[in-house]
Amino acid sequence: MKKEIWEWTKAIVIALVIAFFLRSFVFATSVVEGASMDPTLESGERVIFNKAVYLLDEPERGDIVIIEHPNKNYVKRIVGMPNETIKAENNQLYIDGEPINEDYLTAEEVSGTGNFEAREIPANHYFVMGDNRDVSKDSRNGLGLIKENDVIGRSEIVIFPFSHFSLTR
């Protein structure tokens, strides 16, 4: 009997250590607050984000990322990369003077892009925007350019509500 209890105790401790490691260094969850990523992500959805992906790779344009900010975390899409120049004119996004096709947006969402003057994105920074451009607090208005160190993970899967279960890419 003692041997069986010892085996169960070891199994539980090992499981807890693995769970702690995964939660701390690999995966975590975040709740989407607000409508800035509609319809890709809706307010109240819980997403799993990958904390380790950017230890081995760099963020890419189009990635939906979790941004650590002093008061709260934000979920946004990377649209401008380091050392690029970004601007918007007549709801069209331009990178280094070339129009960008944002095929993840509907025409209605694109219409909220608006206009903004050309901005150079320095090394180790990103320009982020929400998919619901009309209501998004992002690099255009409030968040500013995002430091590479403030990107804490990439959104991977919507896990709640269960009816919305899907990949976020």
N, CA, C and O of each residue as an XYZ file, in Angstrom:
676
protein
N       0.819     -1.197      0.000
C       0.000      0.000      0.000
C       0.870      1.271      0.000
O       0.593      2.217     -0.737
N       1.944      1.283      0.850
C       2.826      2.443      0.907
C       3.504      2.690     -0.438
O       3.675      3.833     -0.860
N       3.884      1.605     -1.101
C       4.542      1.725     -2.404
C       3.602      2.361     -3.425
O       4.026      3.193     -4.227
N       2.338      1.974     -3.396
C       1.350      2.542     -4.329
C       1.123      4.025     -4.046
O       1.042      4.821     -4.982
N       1.021      4.402     -2.803
C       0.854      5.824     -2.436
C       2.071      6.617     -2.895
O       1.930      7.713     -3.437
N       3.277      6.066     -2.680
C       4.508      6.734     -3.116
C       4.527      6.922     -4.630
O       4.912      7.986     -5.115
N       4.119      5.911     -5.375
C       4.079      6.011     -6.840
C       3.091      7.087     -7.287
O       3.403      7.877     -8.178
N       1.920      7.127     -6.686
C       0.925      8.154     -7.017
C       1.455      9.542     -6.665
O       1.263     10.485     -7.432
N       2.105      9.679     -5.539
C       2.653     10.972     -5.119
C       3.700     11.448     -6.121
O       3.688     12.612     -6.521
N       4.601     10.563     -6.527
C       5.615     10.932     -7.521
C       4.961     11.358     -8.831
O       5.368     12.358     -9.423
N       3.964     10.623     -9.289
C       3.282     10.951    -10.547
C       2.616     12.321    -10.463
O       2.693     13.106    -11.408
N       1.969     12.610     -9.347
C       1.294     13.901     -9.184
C       2.310     15.039     -9.137
O       2.106     16.081     -9.760
N       3.399     14.845     -8.403
C       4.432     15.885     -8.313
C       5.047     16.136     -9.686
O       5.230     17.290    -10.074
N       5.365     15.097    -10.415
C       5.930     15.260    -11.760
C       4.938     15.984    -12.670
O       5.331     16.876    -13.422
N       3.671     15.613    -12.611
C       2.646     16.280    -13.431
C       2.550     17.761    -13.083
O       2.427     18.596    -13.980
N       2.604     18.099    -11.802
C       2.535     19.504    -11.378
C       3.760     20.285    -11.844
O       3.637     21.435    -12.266
N       4.922     19.680    -11.770
C       6.145     20.351    -12.235
C       6.069     20.604    -13.743
O       6.413     21.689    -14.211
N       5.627     19.618    -14.486
C       5.489     19.788    -15.945
C       4.459     20.869    -16.255
O       4.698     21.721    -17.111
N       3.324     20.843    -15.574
C       2.284     21.860    -15.793
C       2.810     23.250    -15.460
O       2.561     24.198    -16.204
N       3.527     23.381    -14.360
C       4.108     24.673    -13.983
C       5.085     25.155    -15.054
O       5.048     26.322    -15.444
N       5.956     24.268    -15.530
C       6.920     24.624    -16.563
C       6.215     25.090    -17.835
O       6.554     26.136    -18.389
N       5.231     24.311    -18.297
C       4.502     24.681    -19.518
C       3.791     26.015    -19.350
O       3.837     26.861    -20.244
N       3.132     26.210    -18.209
C       2.388     27.453    -17.957
C       3.320     28.656    -17.858
O       2.982     29.746    -18.318
N       4.481     28.460    -17.264
C       5.411     29.572    -17.050
C       6.220     29.939    -18.285
O       6.501     31.115    -18.516
N       6.596     28.940    -19.082
C       7.557     29.201    -20.140
C       7.080     28.904    -21.561
O       7.721     29.334    -22.519
N       5.983     28.187    -21.719
C       5.588     27.780    -23.060
C       4.216     28.319    -23.451
O       4.101     29.044    -24.440
N       3.180     27.980    -22.699
C       1.827     28.400    -23.048
C       1.165     29.112    -21.879
O       1.442     28.815    -20.717
N       0.290     30.054    -22.199
C      -0.525     30.733    -21.197
C      -1.843     31.102    -21.858
O      -2.001     30.965    -23.071
N      -2.770     31.564    -21.063
C      -4.050     31.998    -21.618
C      -4.231     33.491    -21.387
O      -3.641     34.079    -20.480
N      -5.052     34.078    -22.224
C      -5.394     35.485    -22.094
C      -6.849     35.658    -22.528
O      -7.339     34.937    -23.396
N      -7.518     36.608    -21.922
C      -8.897     36.906    -22.281
C      -8.907     38.154    -23.160
O      -8.283     39.160    -22.823
N      -9.611     38.088    -24.278
C      -9.745     39.226    -25.181
C     -10.748     40.193    -24.555
O     -11.870     39.812    -24.223
N     -10.331     41.445    -24.399
C     -11.212     42.468    -23.842
C     -11.464     43.533    -24.897
O     -10.521     44.097    -25.453
N     -12.717     43.807    -25.168
C     -13.069     44.840    -26.122
C     -13.222     44.317    -27.536
O     -13.030     43.132    -27.810
N     -13.574     45.237    -28.432
C     -13.923     44.869    -29.804
C     -12.822     45.173    -30.813
O     -13.074     45.129    -32.017
N     -11.610     45.480    -30.356
C     -10.581     45.927    -31.301
C     -10.103     44.854    -32.274
O      -9.522     45.182    -33.308
N     -10.336     43.583    -31.966
C      -9.903     42.515    -32.878
C     -11.090     41.827    -33.563
O     -10.907     40.812    -34.235
N     -12.304     42.369    -33.401
C     -13.481     41.802    -34.085
C     -13.264     41.829    -35.584
O     -12.657     42.782    -36.071
N     -13.706     40.873    -36.330
C     -14.355     39.638    -35.928
C     -13.377     38.483    -35.712
O     -13.798     37.375    -35.380
N     -12.062     38.728    -35.899
C     -11.081     37.653    -35.733
C     -11.138     37.087    -34.321
O     -11.210     35.872    -34.133
N     -11.106     37.964    -33.340
C     -11.251     37.593    -31.937
C     -12.304     38.497    -31.320
O     -12.282     39.713    -31.515
N     -13.220     37.903    -30.579
C     -14.316     38.664    -29.986
C     -14.087     38.852    -28.498
O     -13.428     38.042    -27.845
N     -14.642     39.931    -27.976
C     -14.526     40.219    -26.554
C     -15.044     39.038    -25.737
O     -16.105     38.484    -26.025
N     -14.282     38.665    -24.721
C     -14.667     37.564    -23.854
C     -14.076     36.220    -24.248
O     -14.111     35.276    -23.459
N     -13.536     36.121    -25.449
C     -12.921     34.855    -25.848
C     -11.620     34.654    -25.069
O     -10.904     35.610    -24.771
N     -11.337     33.418    -24.752
C     -10.080     33.059    -24.090
C      -9.195     32.382    -25.125
O      -9.613     31.442    -25.801
N      -7.963     32.876    -25.239
C      -7.024     32.327    -26.208
C      -5.815     31.738    -25.493
O      -5.412     32.207    -24.428
N      -5.248     30.703    -26.098
C      -3.964     30.182    -25.646
C      -2.910     30.875    -26.487
O      -3.004     30.914    -27.714
N      -1.898     31.427    -25.813
C      -0.808     32.016    -26.576
C       0.502     31.306    -26.275
O       0.740     30.817    -25.170
N       1.337     31.271    -27.298
C       2.611     30.575    -27.262
C       3.685     31.554    -26.803
O       4.007     32.507    -27.514
N       4.233     31.324    -25.628
C       5.253     32.204    -25.066
C       6.656     31.881    -25.576
O       7.548     32.726    -25.505
N       6.857     30.678    -26.085
C       8.202     30.243    -26.479
C       8.511     30.491    -27.941
O       9.678     30.469    -28.333
N       7.502     30.725    -28.753
C       7.703     30.793    -30.204
C       8.743     31.841    -30.602
O       9.518     31.616    -31.532
N       8.768     32.983    -29.912
C       9.695     34.035    -30.308
C      11.076     33.901    -29.661
O      11.936     34.761    -29.857
N      11.290     32.848    -28.906
C      12.648     32.549    -28.451
C      13.454     31.947    -29.593
O      14.676     32.083    -29.651
N      12.740     31.275    -30.508
C      13.388     30.591    -31.624
C      13.184     31.291    -32.960
O      13.902     31.016    -33.922
N      12.216     32.189    -33.025
C      11.838     32.813    -34.287
C      11.478     34.274    -34.026
O      11.303     34.687    -32.880
N      11.373     35.034    -35.086
C      10.984     36.441    -34.996
C       9.508     36.590    -35.340
O       8.979     35.819    -36.140
N       8.833     37.579    -34.743
C       7.450     37.844    -35.159
C       7.397     38.182    -36.650
O       8.348     38.720    -37.218
N       6.271     37.853    -37.261
C       6.070     38.136    -38.686
C       4.861     39.036    -38.857
O       3.980     39.092    -38.000
N       4.837     39.739    -39.980
C       3.679     40.556    -40.311
C       2.445     39.645    -40.358
O       2.477     38.577    -40.970
N       1.390     40.065    -39.723
C       0.158     39.292    -39.689
C      -0.019     38.481    -38.421
O      -1.128     38.028    -38.137
N       1.048     38.283    -37.646
C       0.923     37.542    -36.386
C       0.004     38.300    -35.421
O       0.078     39.523    -35.307
N      -0.848     37.563    -34.742
C      -1.654     38.132    -33.665
C      -0.868     37.881    -32.391
O      -0.615     36.735    -32.019
N      -0.481     38.971    -31.719
C       0.422     38.871    -30.588
C      -0.207     39.405    -29.309
O      -1.158     40.187    -29.333
N       0.356     38.956    -28.194
C      -0.008     39.463    -26.884
C       1.094     40.441    -26.495
O       2.278     40.106    -26.529
N       0.690     41.653    -26.127
C       1.634     42.716    -25.794
C       1.496     43.035    -24.312
O       0.408     43.340    -23.823
N       2.611     42.957    -23.615
C       2.617     43.291    -22.190
C       2.740     44.798    -22.052
O       3.668     45.409    -22.581
N       1.800     45.385    -21.340
C       1.759     46.830    -21.137
C       1.618     47.061    -19.637
O       1.077     46.200    -18.943
N       2.083     48.184    -19.117
C       2.056     48.367    -17.662
C       0.690     48.137    -16.997
O       0.632     47.549    -15.917
N      -0.383     48.577    -17.604
C      -1.689     48.460    -16.952
C      -2.469     47.218    -17.345
O      -3.289     46.732    -16.567
N      -2.226     46.700    -18.537
C      -2.936     45.506    -19.012
C      -2.244     44.967    -20.247
O      -1.408     45.643    -20.846
N      -2.592     43.752    -20.625
C      -2.057     43.170    -21.855
C      -3.010     43.461    -23.002
O      -4.222     43.558    -22.805
N      -2.458     43.600    -24.200
C      -3.248     43.862    -25.396
C      -3.058     42.737    -26.397
O      -2.005     42.101    -26.445
N      -4.090     42.499    -27.197
C      -4.024     41.541    -28.297
C      -4.149     42.354    -29.583
O      -5.169     43.004    -29.811
N      -3.123     42.322    -30.418
C      -3.097     43.105    -31.659
C      -2.419     42.294    -32.756
O      -1.844     41.235    -32.508
N      -2.502     42.818    -33.969
C      -1.862     42.187    -35.123
C      -0.652     43.026    -35.539
O      -0.738     44.251    -35.622
N       0.470     42.360    -35.798
C       1.660     43.067    -36.284
C       1.448     43.419    -37.751
O       1.184     42.547    -38.579
N       1.569     44.715    -38.063
C       1.443     45.146    -39.459
C       2.718     45.807    -39.975
O       2.942     45.847    -41.185
N       3.552     46.324    -39.086
C       4.801     46.952    -39.500
C       5.976     46.360    -38.752
O       5.922     46.153    -37.539
N       7.038     46.090    -39.491
C       8.219     45.416    -38.956
C       9.357     46.413    -38.716
O       9.326     47.530    -39.233
N      10.365     46.006    -37.928
C      11.510     46.887    -37.697
C      12.155     47.346    -39.009
O      12.242     46.598    -39.983
N      12.600     48.599    -38.994
C      13.326     49.215    -40.109
C      12.470     49.418    -41.356
O      13.005     49.549    -42.456
N      11.163     49.445    -41.197
C      10.261     49.757    -42.308
C       9.674     51.143    -42.097
O       9.724     51.697    -40.998
N       9.119     51.690    -43.167
C       8.368     52.936    -43.085
C       6.921     52.598    -43.401
O       6.632     51.974    -44.422
N       6.012     53.008    -42.526
C       4.597     52.664    -42.669
C       3.773     53.934    -42.744
O       4.071     54.925    -42.078
N       2.738     53.893    -43.560
C       1.782     54.995    -43.616
C       0.458     54.453    -44.138
O       0.395     53.361    -44.701
N      -0.590     55.233    -43.940
C      -1.900     54.877    -44.488
C      -2.456     56.105    -45.191
O      -2.386     57.230    -44.695
N      -3.009     55.841    -46.364
C      -3.591     56.911    -47.166
C      -4.858     56.365    -47.814
O      -4.825     55.347    -48.506
N      -5.970     57.050    -47.584
C      -7.267     56.604    -48.118
C      -7.559     55.147    -47.751
O      -7.994     54.359    -48.591
N      -7.314     54.805    -46.495
C      -7.582     53.471    -45.940
C      -6.694     52.365    -46.509
O      -6.966     51.185    -46.292
N      -5.656     52.729    -47.223
C      -4.700     51.750    -47.762
C      -3.416     51.843    -46.960
O      -2.856     52.925    -46.784
N      -2.958     50.704    -46.477
C      -1.708     50.631    -45.727
C      -0.548     50.478    -46.699
O      -0.615     49.675    -47.631
N       0.519     51.252    -46.483
C       1.716     51.195    -47.323
C       2.928     50.900    -46.453
O       3.110     51.504    -45.396
N       3.750     49.973    -46.906
C       5.019     49.665    -46.250
C       6.121     49.973    -47.249
O       6.155     49.417    -48.347
N       7.016     50.858    -46.860
C       8.112     51.289    -47.741
C       7.584     51.697    -49.112
O       8.197     51.401    -50.138
N       6.440     52.378    -49.117
C       5.850     52.902    -50.349
C       5.018     51.916    -51.141
O       4.393     52.306    -52.127
N       4.986     50.650    -50.747
C       4.237     49.625    -51.481
C       2.922     49.313    -50.763
O       2.918     49.146    -49.543
N       1.803     49.231    -51.498
C       0.533     48.880    -50.853
C       0.573     47.452    -50.307
O       1.135     46.550    -50.928
N      -0.026     47.271    -49.150
C      -0.058     45.965    -48.489
C      -1.456     45.386    -48.592
O      -2.442     46.058    -48.289
N      -1.536     44.132    -49.023
C      -2.808     43.424    -49.070
C      -3.043     42.761    -47.721
O      -2.303     41.857    -47.332
N      -4.061     43.202    -47.014
C      -4.399     42.628    -45.715
C      -5.590     41.695    -45.898
O      -6.721     42.044    -45.561
N      -5.330     40.520    -46.428
C      -6.406     39.598    -46.784
C      -7.168     39.040    -45.584
O      -8.192     38.383    -45.768
N      -6.705     39.282    -44.384
C      -7.407     38.857    -43.178
C      -8.489     39.862    -42.771
O      -9.236     39.613    -41.825
N      -8.581     40.993    -43.474
C      -9.588     42.017    -43.173
C     -10.664     42.057    -44.245
O     -10.400     41.798    -45.419
N     -11.880     42.384    -43.828
C     -12.960     42.631    -44.784
C     -12.847     44.076    -45.272
O     -12.101     44.874    -44.704
N     -13.582     44.400    -46.314
C     -13.576     45.770    -46.839
C     -14.039     46.757    -45.774
O     -13.527     47.874    -45.694
N     -15.000     46.350    -44.962
C     -15.511     47.225    -43.897
C     -14.424     47.524    -42.861
O     -14.295     48.658    -42.400
N     -13.648     46.502    -42.500
C     -12.575     46.706    -41.521
C     -11.468     47.579    -42.097
O     -10.926     48.435    -41.397
N     -11.127     47.369    -43.369
C     -10.097     48.174    -44.021
C     -10.504     49.639    -44.033
O      -9.651     50.518    -43.914
N     -11.792     49.912    -44.174
C     -12.261     51.295    -44.254
C     -11.999     52.083    -42.971
O     -12.085     53.311    -42.980
N     -11.683     51.404    -41.877
C     -11.357     52.094    -40.641
C      -9.890     52.412    -40.473
O      -9.491     52.992    -39.463
N      -9.076     52.037    -41.457
C      -7.632     52.271    -41.352
C      -7.329     53.758    -41.320
O      -6.436     54.198    -40.596
N      -8.073     54.539    -42.106
C      -7.893     55.983    -42.112
C      -6.612     56.404    -42.788
O      -6.110     55.735    -43.691
N      -6.096     57.523    -42.335
C      -4.864     58.096    -42.866
C      -3.916     58.374    -41.706
O      -4.346     58.809    -40.637
N      -2.655     58.130    -41.913
C      -1.643     58.621    -40.981
C      -0.337     58.810    -41.748
O      -0.045     58.106    -42.714
N       0.430     59.781    -41.282
C       1.685     60.139    -41.928
C       2.699     59.005    -41.829
O       2.607     58.141    -40.958
N       3.652     59.029    -42.729
C       4.707     58.020    -42.735
C       5.486     58.056    -41.423
O       5.855     59.118    -40.921
N       5.722     56.868    -40.890
C       6.505     56.722    -39.654
C       7.560     55.659    -39.882
O       7.275     54.588    -40.416
N       8.770     55.963    -39.474
C       9.837     54.966    -39.539
C       9.777     54.125    -38.270
O       9.680     54.652    -37.161
N       9.836     52.826    -38.451
C       9.812     51.905    -37.317
C      11.267     51.551    -37.004
O      11.951     50.951    -37.833
N      11.740     51.918    -35.818
C      13.137     51.628    -35.503
C      13.393     50.137    -35.285
O      12.458     49.346    -35.164
N      14.648     49.774    -35.237
C      15.027     48.394    -34.933
C      14.402     47.989    -33.601
O      14.252     48.810    -32.696
N      14.045     46.723    -33.496
C      13.484     46.150    -32.267
C      12.128     46.731    -31.870
O      11.772     46.719    -30.692
N      11.375     47.234    -32.837
C      10.034     47.765    -32.597
C       9.075     47.257    -33.680
O       9.489     46.872    -34.774
N       7.783     47.268    -33.340
C       6.737     46.838    -34.269
C       5.599     47.848    -34.255
O       5.361     48.534    -33.261
N       4.910     47.918    -35.377
C       3.699     48.732    -35.502
C       2.542     47.746    -35.495
O       2.478     46.853    -36.340
N       1.622     47.906    -34.541
C       0.506     46.968    -34.401
C      -0.821     47.698    -34.575
O      -0.945     48.889    -34.288
N      -1.810     46.940    -35.056
C      -3.163     47.478    -35.201
C      -4.159     46.376    -34.868
O      -3.870     45.188    -35.014
N      -5.332     46.792    -34.421
C      -6.421     45.850    -34.251
C      -7.112     45.632    -35.587
O      -7.024     46.480    -36.475
N      -7.793     44.517    -35.738
C      -8.512     44.247    -36.991
C      -9.736     45.133    -37.139
O     -10.122     45.462    -38.261
N     -10.349     45.524    -36.045
C     -11.498     46.430    -36.063
C     -10.946     47.846    -35.949
O     -10.952     48.445    -34.873
N     -10.477     48.362    -37.059
C      -9.694     49.597    -37.090
C     -10.427     50.818    -36.531
O      -9.792     51.726    -35.994
N     -11.757     50.848    -36.651
C     -12.511     52.005    -36.168
C     -12.421     52.189    -34.655
O     -12.487     53.320    -34.172
N     -12.272     51.110    -33.903
C     -12.314     51.214    -32.443
C     -11.010     50.804    -31.761
O     -10.928     50.823    -30.533
N     -10.013     50.443    -32.517
C      -8.792     49.880    -31.938
C      -7.860     50.952    -31.379
O      -7.551     51.942    -32.041
N      -7.421     50.724    -30.138
C      -6.317     51.492    -29.568
C      -5.063     50.734    -29.967
O      -4.862     49.598    -29.537
N      -4.214     51.355    -30.789
C      -3.053     50.636    -31.317
C      -1.906     51.598    -31.569
O      -1.859     52.670    -30.966
N      -0.988     51.240    -32.441
C       0.190     52.073    -32.681
C      -0.157     53.431    -33.290
O       0.649     54.359    -33.232
N      -1.343     53.551    -33.869
C      -1.763     54.827    -34.439
C      -2.184     55.817    -33.366
O      -2.036     57.026    -33.545
N      -2.709     55.316    -32.249
C      -3.390     56.204    -31.311
C      -3.368     55.697    -29.866
O      -4.393     55.237    -29.363
N      -2.282     55.771    -29.231
C      -2.274     55.428    -27.813
C      -1.213     54.432    -27.393
O      -0.545     54.643    -26.381
N      -1.040     53.362    -28.133
C      -0.020     52.381    -27.740
C       1.361     52.757    -28.252
O       2.370     52.429    -27.627
N       1.409     53.437    -29.376
C       2.698     53.767    -29.971
C       3.374     52.532    -30.537
O       2.759     51.472    -30.655
N       4.620     52.676    -30.880
C       5.386     51.544    -31.393
C       5.654     50.574    -30.245
O       5.870     50.988    -29.106
N       5.637     49.296    -30.555
C       5.780     48.259    -29.535
C       7.207     47.729    -29.546
O       7.721     47.322    -30.588
N       7.835     47.737    -28.386
C       9.187     47.192    -28.262
C       9.141     45.674    -28.396
O       8.188     45.024    -27.967
N      10.175     45.134    -28.991
C      10.266     43.688    -29.182
C      10.093     42.936    -27.852
O       9.447     41.889    -27.814
N      10.660     43.458    -26.779
C      10.581     42.802    -25.470
C       9.167     42.797    -24.889
O       8.864     41.998    -24.003
N       8.305     43.680    -25.381
C       6.929     43.744    -24.873
C       6.006     42.732    -25.549
O       4.884     42.514    -25.092
N       6.474     42.110    -26.640
C       5.697     41.054    -27.295
C       5.982     39.771    -26.529
O       7.086     39.230    -26.592
N       4.959     39.283    -25.794
C       5.208     38.139    -24.911
C       4.703     36.817    -25.478
O       4.885     35.770    -24.857
N       4.073     36.852    -26.646
C       3.648     35.597    -27.241
C       2.766     35.803    -28.456
O       2.338     36.917    -28.757
N       2.505     34.700    -29.149
C       1.639     34.708    -30.327
C       0.371     33.924    -30.007
O       0.429     32.813    -29.480
N      -0.759     34.511    -30.331
C      -2.040     33.842    -30.123
C      -2.129     32.644    -31.054
O      -1.824     32.745    -32.242
N      -2.553     31.505    -30.502
C      -2.595     30.275    -31.284
C      -4.007     29.717    -31.448
O      -4.415     29.379    -32.559
N      -4.758     29.619    -30.344
C      -6.044     28.915    -30.371
C      -7.056     29.637    -29.493
O      -6.739     30.047    -28.376
N      -8.284     29.791    -30.007
C      -9.402     30.232    -29.172
C      -9.938     28.981    -28.485
O     -10.314     28.014    -29.147
N      -9.971     29.006    -27.143
C     -10.425     27.813    -26.422
C     -11.764     27.995    -25.720
O     -12.386     27.015    -25.311
N     -12.217     29.242    -25.574
C     -13.493     29.476    -24.907
C     -14.110     30.739    -25.465
O     -13.378     31.699    -25.708
N     -15.392     30.797    -25.680
C     -16.345     29.717    -25.465
C     -16.088     28.559    -26.432
O     -15.554     28.753    -27.524
N     -16.475     27.366    -26.014
C     -16.178     26.168    -26.781
C     -16.715     26.224    -28.210
O     -16.132     25.632    -29.118
N     -17.822     26.932    -28.409
C     -18.410     27.032    -29.758
C     -17.529     27.849    -30.695
O     -17.726     27.804    -31.910
N     -16.543     28.609    -30.154
C     -15.652     29.431    -30.972
C     -14.286     28.791    -31.143
O     -13.386     29.418    -31.701
N     -14.105     27.552    -30.677
C     -12.809     26.883    -30.728
C     -12.263     26.945    -32.163
O     -12.900     26.474    -33.106
N     -11.070     27.536    -32.304
C     -10.457     27.666    -33.637
C      -9.012     28.122    -33.502
O      -8.591     28.593    -32.446
N      -8.258     27.976    -34.589
C      -6.917     28.550    -34.656
C      -7.058     30.028    -34.934
O      -8.008     30.440    -35.600
N      -6.129     30.842    -34.437
C      -6.240     32.284    -34.614
C      -5.390     32.826    -35.747
O      -5.312     34.043    -35.914
N      -4.771     32.001    -36.505
C      -3.888     32.491    -37.567
C      -4.652     32.787    -38.825
O      -4.062     33.209    -39.820
